[in-house]
Amino acid sequence: MEIRQGDIVWYDFGFPVDARQAGRRSVLVIQSDVFNENVTYPLALIVPVTTKGKRFHVPIQPDSNNNLAQQSFVKCEQVHTVLKSELGSQIGFLLPEDLVKVKMRLRDVMSI
């Protein structure tokens, strides 16, 4: 499956462990397309998308591009490295203006 930065796809986090995400969830691909397009690089960076937001999450309104059913929130503090082969089907993608908000929040979370 080809992925691009800004894609929203399905991913199964598996069984709950501590306070981590669990089960099948929508996630946002945040990894650079330089790595996404590299067929020999098997990993992808993702963050969960949830319907329950907190002050520091990035709100996303549903539209015909992201195909979200309701207002959702990108959890930029929960960056995960996963195998590309474990990513599920595409749900949609973020508009550039929403992706910029996510990138800004990632910078805040990581102090970079």
C-alpha positions in Angstrom: 0.0 0.0 0.0 1.3 3.4 -0.9 1.0 6.0 1.9 1.6 9.7 1.9 2.1 12.2 4.7 -1.4 13.4 5.8 -3.2 10.2 5.0 -5.7 8.9 7.5 -5.6 5.1 7.6 -6.7 2.2 9.9 -4.3 0.6 12.3 -4.8 -2.1 14.9 -2.9 -1.2 18.1 -3.8 -4.6 19.6 -4.5 -5.2 23.3 -4.5 -2.4 25.8 -1.2 -1.8 27.6 -1.0 0.9 30.3 -2.4 4.1 29.0 -1.5 3.4 25.3 -4.0 3.2 22.5 -5.7 -0.1 21.9 -7.7 -1.8 19.2 -8.4 -0.7 15.6 -8.2 3.0 15.3 -7.8 5.7 12.7 -4.3 7.2 12.5 -2.6 10.0 10.7 0.6 9.3 8.8 3.1 12.0 9.8 6.2 10.6 8.2 7.9 12.5 5.4 7.1 11.2 1.9 10.9 10.7 1.3 10.6 7.8 3.7 7.1 6.8 2.7 8.2 6.4 -1.0 11.3 4.4 -0.1 10.2 0.8 -0.7 13.2 -0.6 1.2 12.3 1.4 4.4 9.6 -0.7 6.1 8.5 1.7 8.9 6.0 4.6 9.2 5.4 7.3 11.8 1.8 7.7 12.8 -0.3 9.4 15.5 -3.8 8.3 16.7 -6.9 10.2 15.7 -9.7 10.1 18.3 -13.2 11.6 18.9 -12.3 12.6 22.4 -10.1 15.6 22.4 -8.1 17.5 25.0 -6.7 21.0 25.0 -3.4 20.1 23.3 -4.9 17.9 20.6 -5.5 19.2 17.0 -9.2 19.4 16.2 -10.2 18.2 12.7 -13.7 18.9 11.3 -15.2 16.1 9.1 -15.2 16.8 5.4 -15.3 14.9 2.1 -11.4 14.6 2.0 -10.8 13.1 5.4 -14.0 11.1 5.5 -14.3 11.4 9.3 -17.8 10.9 10.6 -17.5 13.5 13.3 -15.2 16.1 14.8 -11.9 14.3 15.6 -8.7 15.1 17.3 -5.1 14.3 16.4 -3.1 13.1 19.4 0.3 14.5 18.5 1.8 13.5 21.9 1.5 9.8 20.9 3.9 9.2 18.1 4.2 5.6 17.1 6.6 3.8 14.7 4.9 0.9 13.0 5.5 -1.4 10.0 4.0 0.0 6.8 2.7 -3.5 6.0 0.5 -3.3 9.2 -1.3 -0.2 8.1 -4.9 -0.8 7.0 -7.0 0.8 4.2 -7.1 4.5 3.7 -9.9 6.5 5.2 -9.1 9.9 3.7 -6.5 12.6 4.0 -6.0 16.0 5.7 -6.1 19.2 3.8 -2.8 21.1 3.8 -4.0 23.7 6.3 -4.9 21.0 8.8 -1.6 19.2 8.2 0.2 22.5 9.0 -1.6 22.6 12.4 -0.5 19.1 13.2 3.1 19.8 12.2 3.1 22.9 14.5 1.7 20.9 17.4 4.3 18.1 16.8 7.0 20.8 17.1 5.5 22.0 20.4 5.3 18.5 21.8 8.9 17.7 20.8 10.3 21.2 21.5 11.9 21.3 18.1 
